[in-house]
Amino acid sequence: MAKTSFLIFLFVAMFCFGAINHVSAQINVQNLSSVNIDDVPDQQIIQLLQQAQNSGLSDAELIRQAQSRGMSSAQVQKLQTRIQDIRSKASGKKAQADTTEDANGRIVTGRKLNYKPDSLDTSDANKKDMFENLRPKIFGADLFKNKNSSFEPNLKLATPINYIIGPDDQLNVNVYGNSSVNWKLEVSPEGNITIPNVGVINVGGKTIEQATSQIKNRLSASNYAIGHGTNVQITLGNIRSIKVIIVGQVQKPGTYTLPSLATVFNALYMSGGPTDNGSLRQIEIIRNNRIIRHLDVYDFIVKGSQKDNISLQDQDIVRVPTYRTRVQLIGQIKIPALFEVLPGETLDNILNYAGGFTDSAYTARIKVSQISDQQRKITDVVEADYKNYIPLRGDKYTIESVIERFENRVVIKGAVFKPGDYELQNGLTLNQLIANAAGLKEDAFMERGTITRLKSDNSTEIIGFNVRDAINKTVNIPLQREDIVTISSIFDLRDKYQIIINGSVRNPGKFAFSENMKVEDLIFKAGGFAEGASTKRIEVARRISDADPNSKNSSVAQVFSVNVDGQLKPSEANFVLQPFDIVSVYTLPGFEKQKTVKVEGEVMYPGSYTIKTKNEKISDLVARAGGLTASADAEGGSLKRENIAILGIDKRKADTLAIARESMDRISRLKRTYKDSTRNEDTVMRNNFVGINLPKILKTPGSKDDLLLEDGDILRIPKQQQIVRVNGQVLYPSAVVYDRSKSFNDFVYNAGGYGPDALRRGAYVVYPNGTVRGTRKFLFFNNHPSVKPGSEIYVPKKSESKGNTAQSILGFTTGLASLGAIILGILSLNK
């Protein structure tokens, strides 16, 4: 009965502990009232924003969640400010233009990207509380939450001699030597093993060492010559399981079945470890209603010691009480966190637990925020008192960083071989600092340098000096703390010298200027002459600085004409270039690149043809192609020519490849512009067709209809057409068989008729030769164009009408009423 009552009491106690712990965990997860945003580093704010983004939350929604979780208005405002600062810093890290020179001295513009850290690992972001990183971390709390540290006992170790044998254990008794036998013996619930021909031996509650001695004695008494040529070895086979009860401030209190080799750490890991309110330093191991050991997790974390991590026995109780005193360390400390303090420990002990100060920490003094009755107060602890100061409940220690200021620094910048920071030695002068910086570079500007000096009120002043006099020690200025000496390069004080070459060279563009550069040198840098380039009459345009502002015909540039050798050999002229010159290389007057046209369809010899003369026409091309075949539809002949006006391409360019690339780029942009209407896109592309009258051209060659051919023209002569296509706002766009007796509307009705949004007066016909005719209006009737075989009828869509809504009508009538009232008022005043 007593045993039953004890079990009921134990069950109720465990249930209460679990319920309290569950409620406590819920409160800790939801409550953000204790969070101080000033103590949260930027990295944790960035992690919070990353997790919110992965959850699909905006910044505003994140702020609202923080408010709903109990964060104060002041802290919410600080969080908003921190988020805005982080966002602005991120948006400021954009690509910056960087102008450099290539191997040939060409001026090229590239992109220099700022470093961007790898994205955070958020694989478990949705499984965690987003605001978890905002709360101060508890030192040691993560030990039992780490999946890689299960503290699982190693069951393959050698049998410990102090292992306590219990029921369900298996003992392997190996007798070897003069006698040889091997027994695997199970320990009964009463703690006994039975050795064949020897008898029953009670080993329960004994260690392996004690059991080995007892078994040897029994075997010796049973005619086994133990120690006289025969030995005995006893090891564990299968080990038993034990039940351990874990109560108190743990994540999952309860009864756990563990291997008999399990330790306290193993049991704590199985229970999820202590809660936020649980102690990590005074964990109790209770055996037979008596506390046999206190476990301090800090010993393991800081020292690696497991002296109190003892092996558990069946029905042991592990109890995690609430913590008594906890303090917080923030700022320039290696492990900022909440630390549990035991009686007798000092601030120096806590600093050791936190790993000590960071490299930039100010160690002479620590600020302490203490609880004083109903409010807090600030106290300073100096370094000499760290070993004597006793931490109090709720203390918050702030370790600040050293001041970003130097007590003995001077800086030299610019045209010296080793610019940078230097020590301000006693009596250091300007000349000595230049010598410490390895002297001046050859391009140093000698006429003037500056010293930026920090005054006593932190304002600055500029002290100028002559660099040449400073080197010759004619002027020797003593330096002061934080002086910044600047010696400029001659290149820093003028525009970057460049020259430009255009025209018939292989790589036209901007190049860096060099002294004594000739025209031949620049052409060589530009890759040499292009094919067809003229080596005569190369023009060099030069800036002038003496133009007459009072003269209308004043020169604005000086132009020279230069002849060079085709092999770029030095010439007698040796024309020397100056900075900012523009060199233009022209093509030979008679140079012409081949121009090709194409004939497709019903001709005897379709294919590509090269234009032979400048006045070659369509009729000439048809004749060269052998004339039309018997099945050709001359009326449907069309000429495709790139529409330069729409695409905006300068076809006078010499580089045909560049023209083709620009054409494709412009077409792609037009497609994106008309992405909402494929018909408009087709219309743009169809503007490449020139409407021609091929029968008339072939009948009267050389007439005004017989167009001159241009590079890239495509002449297409189709077969006899038998269908008419009907598209646009018709009920069933389709191809209709051509019939001379059918009218325009007949073809439309063969495609289902006009749609409800059809604009009938805007319907038009596109003929096979590329010409277009629209519908004309006569009185109240639509006069549609004739239809020919191979044509396409297109019915456009009506534009959307805004109409008169009830609101617009009400506004209109209200305005009229107001106007009437004003008029009546004026009339009444006149009376």
C-alpha positions in Angstrom: 0.0 0.0 0.0 2.8 2.4 0.9 4.5 1.6 -2.3 1.4 2.4 -4.3 0.9 5.7 -2.5 4.4 6.7 -3.2 4.0 5.9 -7.0 0.8 8.0 -7.1 2.5 10.9 -5.3 5.5 10.6 -7.7 3.2 10.7 -10.7 1.3 13.8 -9.5 4.6 15.6 -8.7 6.0 14.9 -12.1 2.7 16.0 -13.8 2.8 19.3 -11.8 6.5 19.9 -12.7 5.8 19.2 -16.3 2.7 21.5 -16.4 4.6 24.3 -14.7 7.6 23.9 -17.0 5.3 23.9 -20.1 3.7 27.2 -19.0 7.0 28.7 -18.2 8.3 27.7 -21.6 5.3 29.3 -23.3 5.8 32.5 -21.4 9.5 32.6 -22.3 8.7 32.1 -26.0 6.0 34.7 -26.2 7.2 37.4 -23.8 9.6 40.0 -25.2 9.1 42.6 -22.5 12.7 42.1 -21.1 14.4 42.5 -24.5 16.8 45.5 -24.8 17.5 46.2 -28.4 20.6 48.2 -27.5 22.2 45.0 -26.3 21.5 43.1 -29.6 24.3 43.1 -32.1 23.7 43.8 -35.8 24.3 40.2 -36.8 21.4 39.0 -34.7 19.1 41.7 -36.2 20.2 40.5 -39.7 19.3 36.9 -38.7 15.9 38.1 -37.6 15.3 39.8 -40.9 16.4 36.7 -42.8 14.0 34.5 -40.9 11.2 36.9 -41.4 11.9 37.0 -45.1 11.9 33.2 -45.3 8.5 33.2 -43.5 7.1 35.8 -46.0 6.9 38.6 -43.4 7.5 42.3 -44.3 9.3 44.6 -41.9 6.0 46.1 -40.8 4.5 42.7 -40.0 7.7 41.8 -38.1 7.3 44.9 -36.0 3.6 44.1 -35.3 4.5 40.6 -34.2 7.1 42.1 -31.8 4.5 44.4 -30.3 2.0 41.5 -29.9 4.8 39.5 -28.0 5.0 42.2 -25.3 7.9 44.4 -26.6 7.6 47.9 -25.2 6.9 50.9 -27.4 10.4 52.3 -26.8 12.1 49.1 -27.8 9.9 48.7 -30.8 11.0 52.2 -32.0 14.6 51.2 -31.5 14.1 48.0 -33.4 12.6 50.0 -36.3 15.6 52.3 -36.3 18.0 49.4 -36.3 16.2 47.7 -39.2 16.2 51.0 -41.2 20.0 51.4 -40.6 20.8 47.9 -41.7 18.6 48.2 -44.8 20.3 51.5 -45.7 23.8 50.0 -45.3 22.8 47.0 -47.4 21.4 49.2 -50.2 24.5 51.4 -50.1 26.8 48.4 -51.0 26.2 48.6 -54.8 28.5 48.2 -57.7 30.7 51.2 -58.3 32.2 52.3 -61.6 35.9 51.8 -61.9 37.8 53.3 -64.8 41.1 51.5 -65.6 43.5 50.9 -68.5 44.0 47.6 -70.4 47.3 46.2 -71.6 47.2 48.5 -74.6 46.5 51.6 -72.5 42.9 51.7 -73.6 40.5 53.4 -71.1 37.9 50.8 -70.1 35.1 51.1 -67.6 34.3 48.0 -65.5 32.3 47.2 -62.4 33.7 46.8 -58.9 31.4 44.9 -56.6 31.5 45.3 -52.8 32.0 42.1 -50.8 28.7 40.4 -49.8 28.7 37.8 -47.1 27.2 34.4 -47.8 23.6 34.0 -47.0 22.7 32.7 -43.6 21.8 29.0 -43.1 18.1 29.1 -42.5 17.2 25.5 -43.1 15.5 25.3 -39.6 14.3 28.9 -39.6 10.6 28.0 -39.7 11.1 25.5 -36.8 12.4 28.2 -34.4 11.1 31.2 -32.7 12.1 34.2 -34.9 12.7 36.4 -31.9 14.9 33.8 -30.1 18.1 35.7 -31.0 16.8 38.9 -29.5 16.8 37.5 -26.0 20.1 37.2 -24.1 21.6 33.7 -24.4 22.1 31.6 -21.3 25.6 30.3 -21.0 25.6 26.5 -21.4 22.0 26.2 -22.3 22.8 25.0 -25.8 24.9 22.1 -24.6 21.9 19.7 -24.3 20.2 21.0 -27.5 23.0 20.2 -29.8 22.2 17.2 -32.0 25.9 16.4 -32.2 26.4 16.1 -28.4 24.0 13.3 -27.3 26.4 12.1 -24.5 25.3 8.6 -25.5 27.4 6.1 -23.4 29.9 3.9 -25.3 28.7 0.3 -24.8 31.8 -1.2 -26.5 34.3 -0.1 -23.9 36.2 -2.6 -21.6 34.1 -3.6 -18.6 34.6 -1.1 -15.8 35.8 -2.9 -12.6 33.5 -0.6 -10.5 30.4 -1.5 -12.5 27.5 -2.5 -10.2 25.9 -5.7 -11.3 22.2 -5.9 -11.3 19.3 -8.1 -12.7 19.2 -8.7 -16.4 23.0 -8.2 -16.8 24.8 -11.0 -18.5 28.2 -12.1 -17.2 30.7 -13.9 -19.5 32.8 -16.3 -17.3 35.8 -17.5 -19.4 38.0 -20.3 -17.7 41.2 -21.0 -19.6 44.5 -22.8 -19.1 44.5 -26.4 -17.8 40.7 -26.2 -17.7 38.8 -24.5 -20.5 35.1 -23.5 -20.4 33.0 -20.5 -21.3 29.7 -19.6 -19.6 27.2 -16.8 -20.4 25.2 -16.4 -17.3 22.1 -14.2 -16.8 21.7 -12.4 -13.5 18.3 -13.3 -12.0 15.9 -10.7 -10.5 17.3 -11.9 -7.1 20.8 -11.0 -8.3 22.0 -14.6 -8.6 23.9 -16.5 -11.3 24.1 -20.3 -11.6 27.4 -21.8 -12.6 27.0 -25.4 -13.9 28.4 -28.0 -11.5 29.3 -25.2 -9.1 26.1 -23.7 -7.8 24.3 -20.4 -7.2 26.4 -17.3 -6.5 24.8 -14.0 -5.5 26.4 -11.1 -7.4 23.6 -8.5 -7.3 24.8 -5.1 -6.0 28.5 -6.1 -6.3 31.1 -4.5 -8.6 32.7 -6.5 -11.3 35.9 -6.6 -9.3 34.0 -8.0 -6.2 32.1 -10.6 -8.3 35.3 -11.8 -10.0 36.9 -12.5 -6.7 33.8 -14.3 -5.4 33.5 -16.5 -8.5 37.2 -17.4 -8.4 36.9 -18.5 -4.8 33.9 -20.7 -5.7 35.7 -22.2 -8.7 38.7 -23.0 -6.6 36.5 -24.8 -4.1 35.0 -26.8 -6.9 38.3 -28.5 -8.0 39.3 -25.8 -10.6 43.0 -25.1 -10.2 42.6 -21.4 -10.3 46.0 -19.7 -10.1 47.8 -23.0 -10.8 47.7 -23.1 -14.6 44.1 -22.1 -14.9 42.8 -18.4 -15.0 39.4 -16.8 -15.0 38.2 -13.7 -16.9 34.8 -12.2 -16.2 33.3 -9.5 -18.6 29.9 -8.1 -19.2 27.8 -9.4 -22.1 24.5 -7.7 -22.6 23.9 -4.9 -20.1 20.6 -4.2 -18.4 18.4 -1.1 -18.7 17.7 1.2 -15.8 14.9 3.7 -15.1 15.8 7.2 -14.1 13.4 9.9 -13.0 14.1 13.5 -14.2 12.2 16.3 -12.5 12.4 20.0 -12.0 13.2 22.7 -14.5 13.8 20.5 -17.5 12.2 20.6 -21.0 10.7 17.1 -20.8 10.4 15.8 -17.2 9.5 12.2 -16.7 10.8 8.6 -16.3 13.4 7.5 -18.8 14.8 4.0 -19.7 18.5 4.2 -20.2 21.4 1.8 -20.5 23.0 1.0 -17.1 26.2 2.7 -18.2 24.3 6.1 -18.7 25.6 9.2 -16.9 23.8 12.3 -15.7 24.7 14.2 -18.9 23.0 11.4 -21.0 19.9 11.7 -18.9 19.8 15.5 -19.1 20.2 15.3 -22.9 17.3 12.8 -23.2 15.1 15.3 -21.2 16.0 18.2 -23.4 18.2 19.9 -20.8 17.3 22.6 -18.3 14.7 25.3 -19.1 15.5 29.0 -19.1 14.7 29.0 -15.4 16.7 25.9 -14.6 20.0 25.8 -12.9 23.0 24.5 -14.7 25.3 24.6 -11.7 23.4 22.9 -8.9 21.9 19.8 -10.5 21.1 17.2 -7.8 21.5 13.4 -8.2 19.3 11.7 -5.6 19.7 8.1 -4.7 17.7 6.4 -1.9 16.2 9.7 -0.9 19.6 11.3 -0.3 21.5 13.8 -2.5 24.7 12.0 -3.3 26.2 14.5 -5.8 25.8 18.1 -7.2 26.6 18.5 -10.9 28.0 21.8 -12.2 27.8 22.0 -16.0 30.2 24.9 -16.0 33.0 22.5 -14.9 32.5 20.6 -18.1 32.1 23.6 -20.4 35.0 25.6 -19.0 37.4 22.9 -17.8 36.3 19.8 -19.6 35.9 18.1 -16.2 33.3 15.3 -15.7 34.1 14.5 -12.1 30.5 14.8 -11.1 29.0 13.2 -14.3 28.6 9.9 -12.5 27.0 6.8 -13.7 23.3 6.4 -12.8 21.6 3.5 -11.1 18.1 2.2 -11.3 15.5 4.6 -9.7 18.0 7.4 -9.4 16.4 10.9 -9.5 18.0 13.8 -11.3 16.5 17.1 -10.1 17.1 20.5 -11.8 16.2 23.3 -9.4 15.6 26.9 -10.4 18.7 29.2 -10.6 19.4 31.5 -7.7 21.5 34.3 -9.0 22.1 35.2 -12.7 24.0 38.1 -14.2 24.5 39.4 -17.7 27.7 40.3 -19.6 27.4 42.4 -22.8 29.7 44.4 -25.0 33.4 43.7 -25.6 33.4 40.2 -24.0 34.2 37.0 -26.0 31.0 35.2 -24.9 28.2 37.7 -24.1 25.5 35.8 -22.2 23.6 35.3 -19.0 25.8 33.6 -16.3 24.7 31.7 -13.2 26.6 32.7 -10.1 27.3 30.4 -7.1 27.8 31.7 -3.6 31.4 32.9 -3.1 32.1 33.5 -6.8 33.4 37.0 -7.9 33.3 39.1 -11.0 36.6 37.7 -12.0 35.2 34.1 -12.1 32.4 35.3 -14.3 34.8 37.0 -16.7 36.7 33.7 -16.9 33.5 31.8 -17.8 32.9 34.4 -20.5 36.3 33.7 -22.1 37.8 37.0 -21.1 37.8 40.4 -22.9 37.9 40.9 -26.6 41.0 42.5 -28.2 39.3 46.0 -28.3 37.8 45.9 -24.8 38.5 48.7 -22.3 39.5 46.6 -19.3 40.3 49.2 -16.7 36.6 49.8 -15.7 33.3 47.9 -16.1 30.0 49.5 -15.8 27.4 47.7 -13.7 23.7 48.2 -13.8 22.3 47.1 -10.4 18.9 46.6 -8.9 18.3 49.1 -6.2 14.9 48.8 -4.5 12.4 49.7 -7.2 14.8 51.0 -9.8 18.3 50.5 -11.2 21.5 52.3 -10.5 24.9 52.5 -12.3 28.1 51.5 -10.5 31.7 51.3 -11.8 34.0 48.4 -10.9 37.7 49.1 -11.4 40.1 46.4 -12.5 41.7 46.1 -9.1 38.3 45.0 -7.6 37.4 42.3 -10.1 38.6 39.6 -7.7 36.7 41.0 -4.8 33.4 42.2 -6.3 30.5 39.8 -5.5 27.9 39.7 -8.3 24.3 40.5 -7.2 21.0 39.3 -8.5 20.1 41.0 -11.8 23.5 42.7 -12.4 24.2 43.7 -16.0 27.9 44.3 -16.8 28.8 46.4 -19.8 32.3 46.1 -21.2 33.0 49.0 -23.5 35.6 49.3 -26.2 38.7 51.4 -26.2 38.4 54.9 -27.7 39.1 55.0 -31.4 41.9 57.6 -30.9 45.7 57.5 -31.0 47.8 59.3 -28.5 51.0 59.4 -30.7 50.0 59.0 -34.3 50.8 61.1 -37.4 49.7 60.3 -40.9 51.3 60.9 -44.3 49.4 60.5 -47.6 50.0 60.9 -51.3 53.2 60.7 -53.4 55.5 59.0 -50.9 56.7 55.4 -51.2 55.2 54.2 -47.9 52.1 56.3 -47.0 50.3 55.4 -43.8 50.4 55.9 -40.0 53.6 56.6 -38.1 54.6 57.0 -34.5 55.0 60.6 -33.2 58.4 60.4 -31.7 59.8 63.2 -29.6 60.8 66.1 -31.8 59.5 64.5 -35.0 59.7 67.0 -37.9 58.2 67.1 -41.4 61.5 66.2 -43.1 62.0 63.2 -40.8 58.4 61.9 -41.4 59.0 62.1 -45.2 62.2 60.1 -44.7 60.4 57.5 -42.5 58.0 57.1 -45.4 60.9 56.1 -47.7 61.0 59.5 -49.5 59.0 61.2 -52.2 57.9 59.6 -55.5 59.1 60.9 -58.8 55.7 62.4 -59.6 55.4 64.4 -56.3 54.1 67.9 -56.8 56.9 70.0 -55.3 55.3 73.4 -55.1 52.9 72.8 -52.3 51.9 70.3 -49.6 49.5 70.6 -46.6 49.3 69.6 -43.0 45.8 69.1 -41.6 46.2 69.8 -37.9 43.7 69.0 -35.1 43.2 72.0 -32.8 42.4 71.9 -29.1 38.6 72.3 -29.8 38.7 69.4 -32.3 38.4 71.7 -35.3 41.0 71.5 -38.0 43.3 73.9 -39.7 45.4 73.7 -42.8 49.1 74.5 -42.8 50.7 74.8 -46.2 54.4 74.3 -47.0 56.7 74.0 -50.0 57.7 70.4 -50.5 61.0 71.3 -52.0 61.9 73.5 -49.1 60.9 70.7 -46.7 63.2 68.2 -48.4 66.1 70.7 -48.4 65.4 71.5 -44.7 64.9 75.1 -45.6 61.5 74.7 -43.8 61.4 72.2 -41.0 58.0 72.1 -39.3 57.6 70.1 -35.9 54.7 67.7 -36.0 51.9 67.2 -33.5 49.5 64.4 -32.6 47.0 63.5 -35.4 48.7 65.7 -38.0 47.9 64.5 -41.5 50.6 65.4 -44.1 49.4 65.3 -47.7 51.8 65.5 -50.7 49.9 65.3 -54.0 51.0 63.8 -57.3 51.2 65.9 -60.3 48.6 63.6 -61.9 46.2 64.3 -59.0 46.1 68.0 -59.9 45.1 67.8 -63.5 42.6 66.0 -65.7 43.6 62.5 -66.8 45.4 62.8 -70.1 43.6 60.8 -72.8 43.4 60.7 -76.6 40.7 59.4 -78.9 40.9 57.6 -82.2 37.8 57.0 -84.4 37.1 55.6 -87.8 38.8 52.8 -89.7 40.9 51.2 -87.1 40.4 47.8 -85.5 39.8 49.0 -82.0 38.6 52.6 -81.9 38.1 54.3 -78.5 39.9 56.2 -75.7 43.6 55.6 -74.8 45.9 56.8 -72.2 48.2 59.6 -73.3 52.0 59.2 -73.2 54.6 61.9 -73.9 56.0 62.0 -77.4 53.2 59.8 -78.7 53.0 59.8 -82.6 49.9 59.1 -84.7 51.5 55.8 -85.7 51.9 54.9 -82.1 48.2 55.5 -81.4 47.1 53.5 -84.5 49.3 50.7 -83.3 47.6 50.8 -79.8 44.2 50.7 -81.6 45.1 47.4 -83.3 46.2 48.8 -86.6 44.2 49.9 -89.7 40.9 48.3 -90.5 40.4 46.9 -94.0 39.9 49.7 -96.5 41.4 52.4 -94.3 43.1 55.3 -95.9 46.6 56.1 -94.7 46.4 59.5 -96.3 44.6 62.6 -95.0 44.3 61.4 -91.3 42.8 64.3 -89.3 43.9 65.3 -85.9 41.6 67.7 -84.0 43.2 69.6 -81.1 41.8 71.8 -78.4 42.5 75.5 -78.5 42.5 77.9 -75.6 42.7 81.3 -77.4 39.4 81.5 -79.1 38.0 85.0 -79.6 34.7 85.2 -77.7 33.8 88.4 -79.6 34.0 86.7 -83.0 31.2 84.6 -84.5 33.6 82.7 -86.8 36.1 82.1 -84.1 37.8 78.7 -84.3 36.8 76.1 -81.8 39.3 73.4 -82.7 42.6 73.2 -84.6 42.6 70.5 -87.3 45.7 69.0 -88.8 46.0 66.6 -91.8 48.6 63.8 -91.4 49.8 61.1 -93.8 51.3 57.9 -92.4 52.9 54.8 -93.8 50.6 51.8 -94.3 53.1 49.6 -92.3 53.3 52.2 -89.5 56.9 52.9 -90.2 58.4 56.1 -88.8 57.7 59.0 -91.2 59.5 62.2 -91.7 56.6 64.2 -90.4 56.6 62.5 -87.0 53.5 64.4 -85.9 53.5 64.4 -82.1 50.1 64.2 -80.3 49.0 66.2 -77.4 46.5 65.4 -74.6 42.9 65.3 -75.6 43.6 65.1 -79.4 41.0 63.4 -81.5 42.4 61.3 -84.4 40.0 60.3 -87.3 41.0 57.7 -89.8 38.9 57.5 -93.0 38.2 54.8 -95.5 39.5 54.8 -99.1 37.2 56.7 -101.5 36.7 53.7 -103.7 36.4 51.1 -101.0 33.1 49.2 -100.9 32.2 46.1 -99.0 30.2 43.5 -100.8 26.4 43.9 -100.4 24.2 40.9 -100.8 20.5 40.5 -101.4 18.4 37.4 -101.4 15.7 36.0 -103.8 13.2 33.5 -102.4 10.3 31.5 -103.8 9.2 31.0 -107.4 12.3 32.0 -109.4 14.5 29.7 -111.5 17.6 30.2 -109.3 16.6 31.3 -105.8 19.4 32.3 -103.4 21.8 35.1 -102.4 23.2 37.5 -104.9 25.9 40.2 -104.6 24.9 43.6 -105.9 27.1 44.4 -108.9 26.4 48.1 -109.5 25.1 50.9 -107.4 22.0 51.3 -109.6 21.0 47.6 -109.7 17.2 47.3 -109.4 14.6 44.7 -108.6 14.1 43.8 -112.3 17.8 43.2 -112.7 17.8 40.9 -109.7 14.8 38.9 -111.1 16.6 38.6 -114.5 19.8 37.3 -112.7 17.7 34.8 -110.9 16.4 33.4 -114.2 13.0 34.9 -114.2 9.7 33.7 -112.6 8.5 30.1 -112.7 5.2 29.1 -114.1 3.5 28.8 -110.7 4.7 32.2 -109.5 2.2 34.8 -108.1 3.8 38.0 -109.3 1.1 40.2 -107.6 2.1 38.6 -104.3 5.8 39.5 -104.7 7.2 41.4 -101.7 10.4 43.1 -100.7 11.6 42.9 -97.1 13.8 45.8 -96.1 14.9 46.6 -92.5 12.9 49.6 -91.3 15.7 51.8 -90.2 13.3 54.6 -89.1 11.5 52.4 -86.5 14.6 50.7 -85.2 16.6 53.9 -85.1 19.8 52.3 -86.6 22.5 54.3 -88.4 23.0 52.1 -91.5 25.9 54.3 -92.6 28.1 52.5 -90.2 30.9 50.6 -91.8 30.7 47.6 -89.4 27.9 45.4 -90.7 28.2 43.1 -87.7 27.6 46.0 -85.4 24.6 46.9 -87.4 23.2 43.4 -87.1 23.8 43.3 -83.3 22.1 46.7 -82.9 19.2 45.6 -85.1 18.6 42.5 -83.0 18.8 44.5 -79.8 16.3 47.1 -81.0 13.9 44.4 -82.1 14.1 42.7 -78.7 13.3 46.0 -77.0 10.4 46.6 -79.3 9.1 43.2 -78.5 9.3 43.9 -74.8 7.5 47.3 -75.4 4.6 45.5 -77.1 4.6 42.5 -74.8 0.9 43.1 -73.9 -0.2 42.9 -77.6 1.2 40.3 -79.9 -0.6 41.9 -82.8 1.3 45.2 -82.2 4.5 43.2 -82.2 3.6 41.6 -85.5 2.7 45.1 -86.9 6.2 46.4 -85.9 7.9 43.5 -87.6 5.6 43.8 -90.7 6.8 47.4 -91.2 10.0 45.8 -92.6 8.0 44.9 -95.8 7.9 47.4 -98.7 4.8 47.3 -100.9 5.9 46.7 -104.5 4.0 46.1 -107.7 6.1 43.3 -109.2 4.0 42.8 -112.4 4.4 46.5 -113.3 8.2 46.4 -112.5 8.7 43.4 -114.8 6.6 45.0 -117.5 8.4 48.3 -117.4 11.9 47.8 -116.0 13.6 51.0 -114.8 10.4 52.8 -113.9 9.9 54.6 -110.6 8.3 51.4 -109.1 11.5 49.5 -109.9 13.4 50.2 -106.7 17.2 50.3 -106.2 18.4 47.3 -104.2 20.0 47.8 -100.8 22.2 45.5 -98.7 20.1 42.9 -96.9 17.0 43.1 -99.1 15.0 40.0 -99.5 12.8 39.6 -102.6 10.1 36.9 -102.2 7.8 35.6 -104.9 5.2 33.2 -103.6 3.1 30.5 -105.3 -0.4 31.2 -106.5 -2.4 31.9 -103.3 -5.8 30.2 -102.6 -6.7 31.3 -99.1 -7.4 34.5 -97.2 -6.5 34.8 -93.5 -9.0 36.5 -91.1 -7.6 37.6 -87.7 -8.3 40.0 -84.9 -11.7 40.6 -83.3 -13.6 37.9 -85.1 -15.3 35.0 -83.4 -13.2 32.3 -85.0 -9.9 33.5 -86.6 -9.1 31.2 -89.5 -8.0 30.8 -93.1 -10.8 31.0 -95.6 -10.7 29.7 -99.2 -10.5 32.6 -101.7 -13.5 33.1 -103.9 -13.7 36.1 -106.3 -17.4 36.4 -105.7 -17.0 36.9 -101.9 -16.9 40.4 -100.5 -14.9 41.7 -97.5 -17.8 41.0 -95.1 -18.3 37.5 -96.6 -14.7 36.5 -95.6 -15.3 37.9 -92.1 -18.6 36.0 -91.7 -16.8 32.8 -92.8 -14.6 33.4 -89.8 -17.6 33.6 -87.4 -18.4 37.2 -87.9 -17.4 40.3 -86.0 -16.7 40.0 -82.3 -18.5 42.2 -79.7 -15.4 44.4 -79.3 -14.6 44.7 -83.1 -13.9 48.1 -84.5 -15.4 47.7 -88.0 -14.4 51.0 -89.4 -10.8 50.2 -88.5 -10.6 46.9 -90.4 -7.9 46.7 -93.0 -6.3 44.3 -95.5 -2.6 43.4 -95.8 -1.9 42.2 -99.4 0.7 39.6 -100.2 3.1 42.2 -101.6 3.2 44.1 -98.3 0.8 46.9 -99.1 -2.0 47.8 -96.7 -5.4 49.3 -97.4 -7.9 50.4 -94.7 -11.6 50.9 -94.6 -13.1 54.2 -95.7 -16.1 55.9 -94.3 -18.8 57.2 -96.7 -21.8 58.8 -94.9 -23.0 56.0 -92.5 -21.4 53.2 -94.5 -18.0 51.4 -94.3 -16.3 51.1 -97.6 -14.1 48.0 -97.2 -11.1 47.4 -99.5 -11.1 44.6 -102.0 -9.6 41.2 -101.1 -7.1 39.3 -103.1 -5.8 35.7 -102.8 -3.1 35.5 -100.1 -4.3 38.6 -98.3 -4.9 38.9 -94.6 -7.9 40.7 -93.1 -7.4 42.2 -89.7 -10.2 43.6 -87.5 -8.8 45.6 -84.6 -10.3 46.0 -81.1 -12.3 49.0 -79.9 -10.6 51.3 -77.5 -11.9 51.0 -73.9 -14.5 53.7 -73.2 -14.5 55.3 -69.8 -18.2 56.0 -69.9 -20.3 58.0 -67.5 -20.3 56.4 -64.1 -22.8 57.3 -61.4 -20.1 59.2 -59.5 -19.1 61.3 -62.6 -22.8 62.0 -63.3 -23.4 63.1 -59.7 -20.3 65.3 -59.8 -21.4 66.9 -63.1 -24.9 67.6 -61.8 -23.5 69.0 -58.5 -21.3 71.3 -60.4 -24.3 72.5 -62.5 -26.3 73.1 -59.4 -23.5 75.1 -57.8 -23.0 77.2 -60.9 -26.8 77.9 -61.0 -26.7 79.0 -57.3 -23.8 81.4 -58.1 -25.7 82.9 -61.0 -28.9 83.4 -59.0 -26.9 85.1 -56.3 -25.3 87.5 -58.7 -28.7 88.3 -60.2 -30.2 89.0 -56.8 -27.3 91.4 -55.9 -27.9 93.3 -59.2 -31.5 93.8 -58.2 
